[in-house]
Amino acid sequence: MTALGKLFRTTVFKLSIVYLILFAISSGLVMGWMAWSIRRLVDEQTTTAIAAEINGLAEQYAQGGIRRLVNVIDSRTRRPGASLYLLTNFQGLPITGNVAELPAGTLEKEGLIETAYQRPDTQAMDRQSLARVFQLPGGFRLLVGRDLEERETLASIMGRALSISLIWLIAIGTLGGLFVARRVLRRVDAMNASALTIMQGNLNERLPVAGSNDELDRLAENLNKMLERIAELMVGMKHVSDNIAHDLRTPLTRLRGKAEEALRGVKSPDAYRASLEQVIEESDQLIRIFNSLLLIARAEAGATHEGMDDFDISQVARDVGELYEPTADEAGLRLVVDAPVKIIVHGNRELLGQTIANLIDNALKYGVKKDPLLNDPGSVMHAQNKNTRDYDIKVETTLEGATAKIIVSDHGTGVPADDRQRVLERFVRLESSRTQSGSGLGLSLASAVARLHSGELKLEDNNSGLRVVFSVPGKASDPTIPLET
């Protein structure tokens, strides 16, 4: 297809032609109405002029009769102008005037009429007039009128103006449509070229933005945001595949080793039972990893939106904290839940509860410094620190404006500032936590759940420890608690 053919087939050019046609019709209607209004105005002025002529002739006739009327008409016909006069006798023969001939029967008509006429100096009845016919005593008839040449000239000028305007309008509109279509087509072709590059596998390519902030720019910006999100998901899938291949190899190898060990030699039933329990434990760990991966995938894909409802996040925090209190007591840690205010959030209760549980579980595993003095139940320093410290792990909920925050703080070694973004990725575990059980998916799941709920997850320094801030949109249900705006 030729370049000109592509221009003619564009939607912009077609819309330009439709707009051009509508504008031409509108212009024609406007100019037609103007021509009709001008014609009516000319007719009204002509009628007024004829009435004035008739009044003047009537006065002359009243003063001097038919002889005086003949003299006045004869005098007026010698003057230049558009006025027409014709006086005939009872036989219909002309006595005086500047009208040579009229269509048959014209003088028998009464009232205002529009008729053709012939001047004495011409051979054709090719002129139009607006006239009034009167019958005088004695069979005389008087015609008084005005030539309509000015009206016809004006109508001709308006017609030519309309025709020329429409021709120019069509020409300029067509050229303008082609120009606009070419500019739009150039931008659309650039977008198509970028889209083809993206389809070929280059997910880093983006649609061009002209910077004019028009509808095409807004479309390109939204599509670029969508492409960035797709690229993030694709990179995430690649990382997941790589991490699954790398991080699941060890537990699968251990699982196979336990099974092979159980098959070697002859063992007692208790030994087989112990081996099977180890195999089950490894299998449970794999199932937990896959369940976490499934939850992250569902959260990032937005597949859990249908389970969202309004609920009190403070109550969920208290319930989860109560669930982990026995575990904290067994570890000799003080777990404090500070969530006295009822805060309503709209979200998935199960996912948010699982997120709080993951954050508390991480704090229990990694939120305590491995100091022999602090961990020795018999040491004096341990007892002093434990008595003077308000908490080992703290869970609190607050409302700041329209943002609900769930904060889990600990007094562990914390996370270096350079690693705080990296630990939110799947299967990422710092060297200091390699000796602890886990899969490196807890913070990744929390981050995915935060994004699902239009929130964010931030890791902050707790001044000797880690402070995890999970933020989502929320509101207070108690009317005595003011909402910041």
N, C-alpha and C positions, 0 to 999 in steps of 0.2 A: 504494500500500500504506500502511495506517495505521501510526502509530508503534508501537502495541501489536502489530500484526502483524509488524513488523520485529523487535521484541524476541523474539517467540515463535520466529522463524525463525533467530535467531542461534545460532551454535555454542556459545557460552557457556551460553545458556539450555538448550539440548538436553543439554549435558554436566551441567548442574546437575540436570536432571530425572533423568538416568540415575543420577547419584550419589545423588539423593534416593531413588529406587526401591531401589537397592542398600542404602542405609542403613536404609530402612524394613524391608526383608527381614531385614537383620542384626538390627535392633532386635526384630523379631517373633520371630526365632529365640532371641535372648537371653532375652526375657521369657517365651517358651514354655518354655524350659529351666528358668527360675527357677520358673515355676508348677508344672512337673512335679516339680522337686526339692522344693518346699514340700509338694506333695500326698504325695509319698513319705515325707517327714519326718513329716507328720501321721499317715499310716497306720502308720508304725513306732511312733510314740508311742501311738496308739490300741491297737495290738496289745500293746504293753508293758503298758498300763493294763488291758486285758482279762485278760492273763496274771496280773497281780497280783490282780484280782478273783477269778479262778478259784482261785488258790492259797488265798486267804482263805476262800472258800466250802468248799473241799475240807477245810480244817482243821475248820471248823464241822461239816461232815457227818461227819467222822471222830469227833468228840467226842460229838455228840448225835443222829446219824442224820437221817432225813428230817424229823422234827418240828422239830428245832433249825434245820435248813436253811430250813424254811418261815418260822420266826420271824425269822431273820436277813434273808432276802430281803424279807419284809414290812416290816421296819424300814428297810432301805436304800431301798426304793422311795418312802418318805415324805420322803426327803432330796432337795433340789434338786440337779440335776446331769445329766450326759449318759449316765449308766450305765443299761443296760437289763437287765432280768431277766424270765425267764418259766420257771415250773416247772409241768409237766403230769403227769397220772397215766397209767396204762397205757392208758386209753381216749383220751388226747390232749386231755382237758379241762383248762383252766387251773386251777391250785390257787392260785397267787399270782404277782405280778409286775406290771410297768407296761407290758406290751405287750398290746394288745387283740386284734390279729389279725396273722397272717403269711400270705404266699402259700402256697398248698397245697404240701405236700411239703417245706417248709423244715425242719421238725423231723426229717425222716428223713435229712437231710444231716449229715455229720460234718466236723469241721475248721473252719477259718476261712472264713466266707462273707460276701459283701456282699449285703444283701437289703433290700427295702422293708418297712415295718411301719406299724401304726396304733396311736396312743396311745389310752388310754381316754377322753380328753377331746376327741377329734376324731372326725370322721365319714369321713375319707378316708385311704387308705393312700398318703400323699404324702411320707413321710420315709424317709431312707436310713440304714442302720446297718451296722456291721461287727461280726459276732458269731461265737461258737463254740458248737456244740451238743454236749452230752454225754448219754449214756444211763446212767441209774443203775439199781441193782438194783431189781427189782420193777416194771419197765416204766416207771419215771419218766424224764422227759426234762428237761434243764436247758439253757436258753439264756442266755448271758452276753454282752453286747455294749455298744457305745458308739454314740451318735447321731453322725452325720457332718454335722450342720448347720454346724459351724465350718469344716469342710473345704469345703463347698459355698459358704459365705459368702466364704471366702478366695478360692476359684476365681472367684466372681463379681466380687469386687473386682479381682483381677488382670486379668480379661477387660475390665472397664470401663476400668481404667488403660491397658491395651494399646490399646484402641480410641481413647480420648481422646488418648493420646500420638501415635498414628499420625495422627489428624486434625490435631493441632497441628503435628506434624512436616511433614505435607504442606502445610499453610497457610504455616508459616514458611519451609519450603524453597522453595515457589513464589515467595513474596514476595522471599526472599533471592536466588533465581535471577534474578528480574526486575530487582532492584536492581543486582546484579553485571553482568547483561547490558546494562543501560542505561548503566552507567559505561563498560564496555568498548566498547559500540556508539558512545558519544559520542567516545571516543578514536579508534576506527576511522573514524568519519565525518570527524573532523578530518584524519586521514591521507589519506582518500580525497579530501577537498577540496583538500589540498595537492598530491596526485598529479595531480588534474585541472588545477590551475594550472600545474604543471610540464609536463603534456602539451600545454598551450596555448602553450608556448614560454618560460615564465618559469623559466629554469634556476637562478635565484637563490633560488627558494622551497625551503624545507626542511620535512621532516616534524616536527610538534611533539613535544617530549620533556617528559614530565610531571615528571621528576626523581625518580621512585620507584625507578629502576634495576631495574624488573621486565623480563619478557621482551619486552613491547611497547616499552619504552624502548630495550632493547638492539637490537631489530629496527630501530627508527627511527634509532638512532645509526649502525648499519651501513649502512642505506639512505642516510642523509645523507652518509656517507663515499663511498658509491658515486656519489651525485649530484654530490659535489664533484669526484670523479675524472672523471665524464662531462663536467661543466662545463669542467674544465681541458682535456680532449681537444677539446671543441667550440671553446673559445677558441683552442687551438693550431691546430686546422684552419682557423679564420678567419684567424689570423695567417699561417699557411702560404699560404693563398690570396692574402691581401693582399701578402705578401712575394714570392710567385712572380710575381704580376702586376707588382710594382714592380721587384724586383731582377733578374728574368730579362728584362725589357724591354731593358736595355742590351746584354747579350751577344747577344740575338736581333737587335737593331738592328745591332750590329757585324757579325754573321754575314751579314745581308742586305746591308749596305754592302760587305763584301768581295766577295760574289757579284756585286753590281751593278758594282763597280769592275772586276772581271775581265771583264765583258761589254762595257764601254765601249771602243770603238775596236778597232784591230787591234794585238795584242801578240805578242811572241815566245813560243815554248813555255816558256822559262824564267820569263817573267813570269806566264804562266798557272799554271805549277807552283807558284810562290811564293804566288799568290793561293789556290790550292787547299790548300796547306799551312796557310795562315792560317785558311781555313774549317774545316779538320779540327781545328786547334788550338782554335778557338772551340767546335766541336761536342764535342770531348773535355771541355772545361770544363763545358758544359751537361750532358753525361752524368755527370760526377763530381758535379755538384750534385744531379741527380735520384737518383743512387745513394745519396748521403748522405741525402737526404730519405726514400728508401725504407728505409734502415737505421734512421733515427730512428723512422719510423712503425712498423716491425716491432718495435723495441725497446720503444716505449711501449705497443704493443698486446700485448706478451708473446708474440709469435709465434715467438720464437727459444728458448723454453724447451726444446723437444725436442732441441736441439743441445748441451745442457749436459753437462759431464763434469768429473771431477777432473783437475787438471793443475797444474804448477809455474809460478806467475806470474813468479817470478824468472827462470826460463829464457826465458819469452816476452819479458821486459824486456831481457834480454841479447841475444836474437836481433834484436829490433827496433832496439836501440841499435847493434848491429854493422852493420845494414842502413843506418843513417843516418850512420855514421862517415865514409864518403867524402864525403858532401854537406857535413858539418861541416868536414872538412879543406879542401875547396875554398873554403869561405867564411872560412877562417882562424880557425875556432872550435874550442875544446877541449870535446869531448863526453865526459863521464865517466858510466859506468854502474856503480853500486854495488849489486849484488844477489847477495851471496855465500851467503845462506841460502835453502834450499829451502822455499818457502811454498806450500802446497796450497790452491787455491780451487776452488769448484764453480761453473762458469759456461760461457759460450760462448767458446771459445778464439779464434775468429776475431774476434768483436766486441771482446774485451778487447785483442787484439793491434792491431786497427784504432784503438782508443781511445788506446793508448800511442803509436802512430805519429802520430796527429793532434796529441797534446800535444807531442811532440818537433818535429813540423813547425811548429807554432805558435811554439815557442821559437826555432827557427832563423830564422823570418821576423821575429818581433817582439821576440825576447829579447835583442837587442843594441842598446845606445844608439848613436844616430847622432851620435857625437862625432868630428869630423874628426881630432882628434889620436889618438883611439883606433883609428880605422879607417884611418889612414894607415900603411901597412906600413913606411914609412921613418922614422916619427917615433920619437924616443927614448922618449916617454911611452907610446906603444903597446907598445913592446918591454918596458918596465918593468912596465906593468900586466899584460901577457900572461904574463910570467915569474913575477910575484908572485901572480897570481890562480890559485886551485886549479882552477877550471873556468869555462867560459862557460855551458854547459848541463850539468845533472846529473840523471841518472835513478837513483832508488834505491827499493828495496823494503824494507819493514820489517813486523814483526808486533807489534802491540800488543794483548795479550789475545787475543781471537778475531777481531780485525780486521786484515786485510791492507791495507797502504797502498802505493800507487805514487805517488811524489812526483817531479815534474818541476820543477826550479828553473832560473831564468835570471837574468841581470844586466841586463835591459832596462829600459824605462821603467815596466813594470808596468801595472796597471789600477787606476784610482782606486777607493776603497772604495765610493763611491756607484754605481759602474757594474759591480761584480763580480757582482751577481745578474742584471743586465740582459744582460750579454754571454753568458749561458747560453741566451738565447732564439735562435730561428732567424733567420738573416740579419742579426743585429746586429753591426755593425762600428763601432769607435770612430773618430773623425776622424783620430787618429794613425796608423791602419792602413789608411786608404783608398788610399794609394799602393801598398800591397802587393797582390799577387794573392791571391785567396781568395774564398770565398763566405759566410763568417760562419756555417758549420755545424759546425765542428770541435768547439767546446766544447758546442754543443747536443747533438751526437751523444754526446759523453762523458757529459754529464749524464743523457741517456736511458738509456745503457748502465748507469750506476751505479744508477739506479732499478730497472732490470730485474733487477740482481743484489742487490737489497735493500741497496744502499750509498748513497753520496753523493759529490758532487764539490764541493770547496771551493777558492776562490781566496784566497790569503793573501799578505801582504807579505813579500818576501824581503830586506828591507833593501837597497834598490837593485835592484829586480827583482820578478819574480812567482814565487810558489810555488804550484803546482797540486797538490792532494792528492786522489787518487782512492782511496776506501775501499770495500772489499767484505769480506764474511765470509771468514775464512781460518783455517788452522791450520798448525802446523809438522809436517813429516814426520820430522824428526830427533828421536829421543826424548831426546837430551841437551839440547835447547832447551826450557826450561819454558814452559808456557802460563799466562798470567795469567788468573785467574778473578775 
